[in-house]
Every structure is written in structure tokens, then in C-alpha cells.
Amino acid sequence: MMKQARDFNKIVRDPKFLMFLILVLLNVFFTMNSENYLSTENIFNMLKQSSMVIIVASAATVLMMTGSFDLSTGSNLAFSGVVYTILLVSGVALWPAAIIAILCGSVIGVVNGALVSKMEFPPFIATLGTMYVARGLALILANGSPVRGEQVPAGISTLARGEFLGVPIPIYFVLFFVTLFTVIEKKSLFAKYAMTIGGNRNAAFFAGINVGAIIFWNYVIVGVLASFAGILTASRLAAGDPRIGVGFEFDIILAILLGGTSLSGGKGSVVGTLICALIVAVL
């Protein structure tokens, strides 16, 4: 009986439980005040709106466990979306264009990783710099305005607006990436090393952990998913807009911090990030 009581107290004190309770109460409140709130269309719309934040935040949660963060995700999203759309207008097929755009966006992650892990720049300075560089590149490539054209294939919208078995495709991406990074968080040495680095970087180094490599690959993964989110956004808009994604990085950091991940690293929860991203979406 005492063990059950201790287990219950542990659950109640968990920040994820509090955030989940807030999410439930918000849904109850809005359901009571709106006839259409619980409609399938509205629920799917909220999930689609928050899908990009959830996808990138899932990877960024593991990054923040190391004590690092990325301010360039919003600019990377815009840059990758512009590259993707320009390629489509130029006649490149959908999937090759998506792969090239993701590779271009991943370069931002590589640069971030190199600056922070190899050259030991503070994450704030390094990612603030790449944030402005990526945004500038997006504006230059798009000539300051959204990239549209008659040559953009009609199928561009399928990725973000299409459905499978009645469920919007972005929701499947959310389920896949949240599940993937939850498994990584719970089961992999990669996440355990990330937490160890965030808890005590020197101790992690002397324990034989390759601190630089863990941080570097975390930045690369976040860069890849930010570029993937840019493709989803371009698909949803059927255009590449260099001005989108402003503040996107702060939505991600807010969801991660409210979800129980420490800004200084050492602990974190992908599920907590998901719950708090949904709270932001509901609000």
C-alpha cells in the first residue's frame, strides 16, 4: 500500500502530469464554450498546425538535454521551403526536390554542430548567426517574396494536405517522430550520453563519452528535421515563403522547457514536449 502511495505521489509530482492535467482542463473548457471544438475537422486542424513544431521539438528535446539549443530552426524552415519550391518551379520532380532541400537544410545543422562542438562557440551566438544567414539566403533566393509559379506541380500539397485512411498525413509524421525520439530517449545510449553531458560535461568527457560528436550529431538531426518541416510548410502553402518561421524556434523552446527539459541540460522528456506543444496549439 505504501509503495502504491509513493508511486502515486511520484506521478503527481511529475511535471508531465501537471501539463497533461492543464491540457485536459483546457479541452474541457473549450468544449463547454464551443459547439465545434471537438469536431474532427477542428481537432485535425490543430494537430496539423502544431505538427511542424512537434516534429522539430522532438529532436530538439534531445539536443537540449546536452545543454545546447538551436535558434536557427525557423530560418532553416523558411530556407528549405524556398529551395524546395524553386527546384519544383525549375522542373525538378517532387521527391528529388525534397531530398535536395533537406540536404541544403542539413548543412545549417552541420554548421551549427561544427561551431558549437568543434570551435566551442556558445550555442546562443552560433545559432543566432546561422539564423540570420539562413534567413538572408532565403530572402535572396526568393527575391524577398513568396516563390510561386504555374510550373509548381499540383501534387505539392499532397504531403501536407493529403489524407490516408481519413487522417491527415502530417499527423502520421508526428506519430512517427514522437515515437522514434521517445524510444531514443528511453532506450538509446545516444540520449543517455546527451543527458550525461548536460548534467556534467567534464564528468562525461572523463567517462570516455565523445562529447563533441554527440552535440554535433544532435545539431545535424535538428537541422534535418527543421528542413523537413520547411518542406511540409511549403507543401501546405503551395509556395516557398522566405518570411515564414519567424518565432518558430521560440515555440519549440517554449514547448521543450514547459515539458520538463532543463535549459542547462541533464534531463528531458519528449512526451512532455508533445503535451506542451499541444497546449500551445489549443490556446
C-alpha positions, 0 to 999 in steps of 0.5 A: 500500500505504501509503495502504491502511495509513493508511486502515486505521489511520484506521478503527481509530482511529475511535471508531465502530469501537471501539463497533461492535467492543464491540457485536459482542463483546457479541452474541457473548457473549450468544449463547454464554450464551443459547439465545434471544438471537438469536431474532427475537422477542428481537432485535425486542424490543430494537430496539423498546425502544431505538427511542424513544431512537434516534429522539430521539438522532438529532436530538439528535446534531445539536443537540449538535454546536452545543454545546447539549443538551436535558434536557427530552426525557423530560418532553416524552415523558411530556407528549405521551403524556398529551395524546395519550391524553386527546384519544383518551379525549375522542373525538378520532380517532387521527391528529388526536390525534397531530398535536395532541400533537406540536404541544403537544410542539413548543412545549417545543422552541420554548421551549427554542430561544427561551431558549437562542438568543434570551435566551442562557440556558445550555442546562443551566438552560433545559432543566432548567426546561422539564423540570420544567414539562413534567413538572408539566403532565403530572402535572396533566393526568393527575391524577398517574396513568396516563390510561386509559379504555374510550373509548381506541380499540383501534387505539392500539397499532397504531403501536407494536405493529403489524407490516408485512411481519413487522417491527415498525413502530417499527423502520421509524421508526428506519430512517427517522430514522437515515437522514434525520439521517445524510444531514443530517449528511453532506450538509446545510449545516444540520449543517455550520453546527451543527458550525461553531458548536460548534467556534467560535461567534464564528468562525461568527457572523463567517462570516455563519452565523445562529447563533441560528436554527440552535440554535433550529431544532435545539431545535424538531426535538428537541422534535418528535421527543421528542413523537413518541416520547411518542406511540409510548410511549403507543401501546405502553402503551395509556395516557398515563403522566405518570411515564414518561421519567424518565432518558430524556434521560440515555440519549440523552446517554449514547448521543450522547457514547459515539458520538463527539459532543463535549459542547462541540460541533464534531463528531458522528456519528449512526451512532455514536449508533445503535451506542451506543444499541444497546449500551445496549439489549443490556446 
